[in-house]
């Protein structure tokens, strides 16, 4: 299990949650799914997850405060970021492939120059 500090460091380098905007949208009654997907695709958007009641729409709009850095990404307003950013932990939008979630599932240990891959629970 990763510590909060390890999660924070991985999060600062990843930036996947800030590279796009994901919105849950109530599933439109009676709308043909392929029509909606075509409409979204024409705008550079896509349905990336579906539940019984919602579609999760990925819009290609990165946060204007996301800045590229030597180690990955950084937030230009990290200390003053909105509450939604402060509480975001990737669990709601697990399909964003958060770096720390991947690290908890599978991590690499460098042991005397050899990479040894371990899975969670082993």
NORCORGI-V65435 format. One record per run of one state. SS is the DSSP state (~ for helix, > for strand, _ for the rest). FROM is the first residue (numbers start at 1). LEN is the number of residues. If there is no record, write none. Layout:
ss: {SS,SS}
from: {FROM,FROM}
len: {LEN,LEN}
This chain:
ss: {_,~,_,~,_,>,_,~,_,>,_,>,_,>,_,>,_,~,_,~,_,~,_,~,>,_,>,_}
from: {1,4,15,16,19,21,27,33,42,46,51,54,60,66,70,72,76,78,81,83,88,94,97,99,106,112,114,120}
len: {3,11,1,3,2,6,6,9,4,5,3,6,6,4,2,4,2,3,2,5,6,3,2,7,6,2,6,3}
